[in-house]
Amino acid sequence: MKYLVVVGDGMADYPVSEAGGKTPLQLAYKPNMDFIAKRSRMGMLKTLRPDLPKGSDVANLIILGYDPYVCYTGRGPIEAAARKIRVEGDEVVFRCNLITVEEGRIIDYSGGHITSEEAKLLVSELNDELGEFGRFYSGVSYRNIFVTRIGERLESTPPHEIMGEPYEKYLLKPDNEEARRLNYMMLKSISVLSDNPVNIRRVSSGEKPANMVWIWGQGKTPRLQPFAEKHGLRGTVVCAVDLIKGIGELAGMNVPHVPGATGYYDTSYENKALYALKALEDSDFVYLHVEAPDEAGHEGVLETKVRVIEEMDRRLFGKILDNIDIGKVSISILPDHPTPLAVRKHTIDPVPFSVMKPGLNGEENPFDEDSGQKGSLGLVDGMDFIKLLKEV
C-alpha cells in the first residue's frame, strides 16, 4: 500500500462568531477535500503536548512517530539540517527571524514577508557587522539561521506569539552573561538593518522594513532513527519550509526541491502536487506539507484563511485527484495543529484527520472540525498516526 499524507499547516480553527459560528474549513468551498473525507474514516489527532513548545516542529515530529521528549532539541537545528549547514558538536543553532519593530514593539514576525532575495542581502550585512557573535545563514523569506557557541539553555520566545508586545519584555532570559551578549546583538541589529538599502527601499515603497533580528528555538543537532527503519516505509517529504524539510533530512527521507514552493500564499500548489505524485512512484509514504493556512491564521483575517483553503483544494487536491488511482493509494488529510484566527498563534487542541483507503467504508462527512469530532476513529495520539494508517 502507498500512503499520501497531506498536512495543511494550522488549517484547523475555532468557530467564528461573525461567520455564523462556522470555522474557515466549514466556510470554504472545498469539493476535493470533501470528496476524500466522505470516503474516509475520521477522528481527532492529538499532535502537541502542554509542556512542550506549541510549534510545527513538535507537531510534525509526533505525526511522523518521533517522540519529542527523546529527540527534540529545538527548531533551529532542524532548519539548519534542511539547508545542510555544517554545525560542530558544541555549536548552538537558533532560528533567526527578520522582524519588523516600531516604537519598541513587534509589529510583524515576518518582516513584511520579506523576499528571500532581500533577506539574503540583509543576512550578508549581519555577517559583516555582527559576525563576532556567530554566523548568520539565509533561508526562505524571514526564516533564517544563526549559529553560535552559547545560549543553549536560555529561554526564548517565538515572535509570532508576541505580536504587538514590547520586544524588550521578551528578550532572552535569565539575565546572565550569555543572554546579555545575545540580547545586545539583537538590539544592535536594529541600527544595522534600519540603514540597509533594502529596508530604505521597502519603507519608501510603503512596505514594512525587516529591521530587527529575533533569535529563538535554539538547540544542538538532534539524531532521528531513519524513517524507513522505524516504519518499514520508504519516505519522501514534499514541502517549502526548512522546518519540515529538516525533519525529513534528519530522518533520512527523500526531500526534493520543488520549484515555486515558497511557504506563502504565492506557492506553486500545482508543482507540489506533481512532485508528490512523482514521489509515489518510488516511495511508500509521501508527506505533503502546505504552510499557507498557518500564515493566514497568524495574519488573523478570516477571508484570507478561507481563500487559502479554497486555493489549496482547487490547485493541490484537484491536481492530485485528477492524476491518481484512488484504488491503489491511501490518502489522508490533517492539520498539524490549529492556528485560530481569534488568537493568531498555535494552540494544542486536537485536529481533525481523515483516512481514505481502498476497501474502507467512508462516513459521508465533509472535512472539518465537527466531522472529526463525530468520526469513528475517535481521539488518537499523534504518535500512533502512522500505525493507524497501516491498520485501519
C-alpha positions in Angstrom: 0.0 0.0 0.0 1.2 3.5 -0.8 0.4 6.4 1.6 -0.1 10.1 0.8 -0.5 12.3 3.8 -1.4 16.0 3.1 -0.8 18.4 6.0 -2.5 21.9 5.9 -0.4 23.7 8.5 -2.5 25.5 11.0 -5.7 24.8 9.0 -7.9 23.9 12.0 -9.7 26.8 13.8 -12.4 27.8 16.2 -15.9 28.8 15.2 -16.0 32.4 14.1 -19.0 34.4 15.5 -19.2 36.8 12.6 -19.4 33.8 10.2 -22.4 32.3 12.0 -20.3 30.1 14.2 -18.6 28.3 11.4 -14.9 27.7 11.1 -12.8 28.6 7.9 -12.9 24.9 6.9 -16.7 24.9 7.1 -17.0 28.2 5.2 -14.6 27.2 2.4 -15.8 25.7 -0.9 -13.5 22.6 -1.0 -15.1 19.9 -3.1 -11.9 17.9 -3.5 -11.1 17.7 0.2 -14.7 16.8 0.9 -14.6 14.1 -1.8 -11.8 12.4 0.1 -13.3 13.0 3.5 -16.7 11.5 2.5 -14.8 8.3 1.5 -12.8 8.3 4.7 -13.0 7.4 8.3 -12.3 10.4 10.5 -11.2 11.3 14.0 -9.3 13.8 16.1 -5.5 13.7 16.4 -3.5 14.9 19.4 -0.4 16.4 17.9 1.1 18.6 20.7 2.0 18.4 24.3 1.1 21.0 27.0 4.7 21.0 28.4 6.5 21.4 25.0 6.6 24.3 22.5 3.4 24.7 20.6 5.2 24.6 17.2 5.1 22.8 13.9 8.4 21.2 14.8 7.0 19.2 17.7 3.7 18.5 15.9 5.2 17.1 12.8 7.8 15.1 14.7 4.9 13.5 16.6 2.8 12.9 13.5 5.8 11.1 11.9 6.2 9.0 15.0 9.2 10.6 16.7 8.9 11.2 20.4 9.9 14.8 21.0 10.8 14.0 24.7 13.6 11.9 23.3 14.7 13.6 20.1 13.6 17.3 20.2 16.3 19.8 20.9 14.9 23.0 19.3 13.6 24.4 16.0 16.9 26.0 14.8 18.9 22.8 14.3 16.1 21.1 12.4 16.0 24.0 9.9 19.8 24.0 9.7 19.7 20.4 8.6 17.4 21.3 5.7 20.0 23.8 4.4 22.8 21.3 5.0 24.6 23.8 7.2 27.7 22.3 8.9 27.3 22.6 12.6 30.0 21.5 15.1 29.1 19.3 18.1 29.3 22.2 20.6 27.5 24.8 18.5 24.0 26.0 19.2 21.6 26.7 16.3 18.9 29.4 16.6 16.0 30.1 14.3 16.6 33.7 13.2 13.6 35.8 12.1 13.9 39.1 10.4 11.1 41.0 12.1 9.5 44.5 12.0 9.7 46.6 15.1 8.2 50.0 15.7 8.2 52.2 18.8 9.6 49.4 20.9 7.0 46.8 19.8 7.0 43.8 17.5 4.8 44.7 14.6 5.4 41.8 12.2 7.1 38.5 12.9 7.9 38.1 9.2 9.4 41.5 8.3 6.5 42.2 6.0 7.1 38.8 4.4 10.4 40.0 3.0 11.5 38.2 -0.1 14.3 35.6 0.1 16.4 37.7 -2.2 16.1 40.7 0.1 16.7 38.6 3.1 19.9 37.3 1.6 21.3 40.8 1.3 20.4 41.6 4.9 21.9 38.4 6.2 25.1 39.3 4.4 25.3 42.6 6.2 24.6 40.9 9.5 27.6 38.7 9.0 29.7 41.8 8.2 28.6 43.9 11.1 27.7 41.3 13.8 29.9 38.3 12.9 31.7 38.5 16.2 28.6 36.9 17.8 28.2 34.0 15.4 27.3 33.0 11.8 24.1 34.0 10.0 22.7 31.9 7.2 19.9 33.0 4.8 16.9 30.8 4.4 13.4 31.3 2.9 12.0 34.8 3.3 12.1 35.9 7.0 13.1 32.4 8.2 16.9 32.3 8.7 19.5 30.6 10.8 22.0 31.8 13.5 24.9 29.6 14.7 26.9 30.4 17.8 28.5 28.6 20.8 26.4 30.0 23.6 22.7 30.2 24.7 21.6 26.6 24.5 19.7 26.8 27.9 18.3 30.3 27.6 14.6 30.9 27.5 13.5 32.3 24.1 10.1 33.3 22.7 8.7 32.8 19.1 8.0 36.2 17.7 4.6 35.1 16.2 3.4 34.6 19.8 4.1 38.2 20.9 2.8 40.4 18.1 2.2 43.9 19.3 4.1 43.3 22.5 7.2 45.3 23.7 10.2 43.4 22.5 12.4 44.2 25.5 10.0 42.3 27.7 10.7 39.1 25.7 14.4 39.2 25.2 16.4 36.1 26.1 16.3 35.0 29.8 17.6 34.6 32.5 19.7 37.7 32.9 23.2 36.2 32.7 26.3 36.8 30.6 25.2 34.7 27.6 21.8 36.3 27.5 23.2 39.8 27.8 25.6 39.2 24.9 23.0 37.8 22.6 20.4 40.4 23.5 22.9 43.1 22.8 23.3 41.6 19.4 19.6 41.6 18.7 19.2 45.2 19.8 22.3 46.3 17.8 20.7 44.7 14.7 18.0 47.4 14.7 20.5 50.1 13.7 22.4 47.8 11.3 19.3 46.7 9.4 17.4 50.1 9.5 20.1 51.8 7.5 20.4 49.0 4.9 19.4 50.0 1.4 16.9 47.0 1.3 14.9 48.5 4.1 15.2 52.1 3.0 13.8 50.9 -0.3 11.0 48.9 1.4 9.9 51.9 3.5 9.9 54.3 0.6 7.7 51.8 -1.2 5.2 51.6 1.7 6.4 48.1 2.8 7.3 47.1 6.3 11.1 47.0 6.9 12.8 43.9 8.2 14.6 46.0 10.8 15.5 43.6 13.7 16.9 40.1 14.2 15.0 37.9 16.6 16.6 34.6 17.6 14.7 31.7 19.2 14.1 28.0 19.1 17.7 27.1 19.8 19.3 23.7 20.3 22.0 21.3 19.2 21.7 18.9 16.3 19.3 16.0 17.2 19.5 12.4 16.0 16.5 10.7 14.5 16.1 7.0 13.7 15.8 6.6 9.9 12.2 6.7 8.8 12.5 3.5 6.7 14.0 1.6 9.6 11.4 2.9 12.1 8.3 2.3 10.0 9.3 0.0 7.2 8.4 2.6 4.6 10.5 4.5 2.1 9.5 8.1 2.7 9.5 11.4 0.8 8.8 14.9 2.2 7.4 17.5 -0.2 7.3 21.0 1.2 8.6 24.5 1.0 9.7 25.3 4.5 13.0 24.3 6.1 11.4 23.1 9.3 9.7 20.2 7.6 12.5 19.6 5.1 14.9 19.4 8.1 12.8 16.7 9.8 12.9 14.8 6.5 16.6 15.2 6.1 17.3 14.1 9.7 15.0 11.1 9.2 16.8 10.0 6.1 13.8 10.7 3.8 13.9 11.9 0.3 13.5 15.7 0.2 13.2 17.1 -3.3 13.4 20.7 -4.2 10.0 21.9 -5.5 10.3 24.9 -8.0 7.9 27.7 -7.0 7.2 26.4 -3.5 7.5 29.4 -1.2 5.8 28.6 2.1 3.4 31.5 1.5 0.2 32.3 -0.4 2.0 32.5 -3.7 3.3 29.0 -3.5 3.0 26.6 -6.5 0.3 24.2 -5.3 0.4 22.5 -8.7 4.1 21.8 -8.5 3.8 20.4 -5.0 1.0 18.1 -6.1 3.0 16.9 -9.2 6.2 16.3 -7.1 4.1 14.3 -4.6 2.6 12.2 -7.3 6.0 11.6 -8.8 7.4 10.6 -5.4 4.7 8.0 -5.0 6.3 6.1 -7.9 9.4 5.3 -5.8 8.3 5.9 -2.2 5.8 4.1 0.0 5.0 7.2 2.1 4.7 10.8 0.9 4.3 13.6 3.4 3.0 16.7 1.5 3.1 19.8 3.7 1.5 23.2 2.9 2.4 26.2 5.0 -0.1 28.8 3.7 -3.0 28.2 6.1 -0.8 28.7 9.1 0.4 32.1 7.7 -3.3 33.1 7.2 -4.0 32.1 10.8 -1.2 34.2 12.1 -2.5 37.1 10.0 -5.9 36.8 11.6 -8.0 37.6 8.6 -11.0 35.3 8.0 -11.3 36.0 4.3 -7.6 35.2 3.7 -7.8 31.9 5.5 -10.9 30.8 3.7 -9.3 31.8 0.3 -6.1 29.9 1.1 -8.1 26.7 1.9 -10.0 27.1 -1.3 -6.8 27.6 -3.3 -5.3 24.6 -1.7 -8.3 22.5 -2.5 -8.6 23.6 -6.1 -5.0 23.7 -7.2 -3.4 21.0 -5.0 -6.1 18.4 -4.2 -7.7 18.9 -7.6 -4.4 18.2 -9.3 -3.9 15.1 -7.1 -7.3 13.6 -7.7 -7.0 14.2 -11.5 -3.8 12.2 -11.6 -4.1 9.4 -9.0 -5.7 6.0 -8.9 -7.6 6.2 -5.6 -7.9 2.4 -5.7 -4.2 2.0 -5.1 -3.3 4.8 -2.6 -4.3 5.7 0.9 -4.9 9.5 1.2 -5.1 11.3 4.5 -5.8 14.9 5.3 -4.9 16.7 8.5 -3.6 20.0 10.0 -0.5 19.7 12.2 -2.1 22.0 14.8 -4.8 24.7 14.9 -3.8 28.4 14.3 -7.1 30.1 15.2 -7.9 33.5 13.8 -9.0 34.6 17.3 -5.6 34.2 18.9 -3.3 34.3 15.8 -1.0 31.7 17.3 -0.8 27.9 17.7 -3.0 26.0 20.2 -2.7 22.5 21.5 -6.3 21.5 20.6 -6.6 18.1 18.7 -7.1 18.4 15.0 -9.5 16.6 12.6 -8.0 14.0 10.3 -9.3 11.7 7.6 -8.1 8.4 6.2 -9.3 7.2 2.8 -8.1 3.7 1.9 -9.1 1.2 -0.8 -11.9 -1.0 0.7 -12.6 1.3 3.6 -16.2 2.4 4.1 -16.5 6.2 4.3 -18.5 8.2 6.8 -20.0 10.6 4.2 -19.0 13.7 6.1 -17.1 16.8 4.8 -13.6 17.6 6.1 -13.9 19.9 9.1 -13.6 20.0 12.9 -17.2 18.8 13.6 -16.8 15.8 11.3 -13.5 14.9 13.1 -15.3 15.1 16.5 -18.0 12.7 15.2 -15.6 10.4 13.4 -15.5 6.7 14.2 -11.7 6.7 14.8 -12.2 8.9 17.9 -9.3 10.7 19.7 -5.9 9.3 18.6 -2.5 10.3 19.9 -0.3 11.6 17.1 2.5 9.1 17.9 0.1 6.4 16.8 -0.9 8.0 13.5 1.3 6.0 11.1 0.5 2.8 12.9 -3.2 3.6 12.5 -2.7 4.3 8.7 -1.4 0.7 8.3 -4.0 -1.0 10.5 -7.3 0.9 9.8 
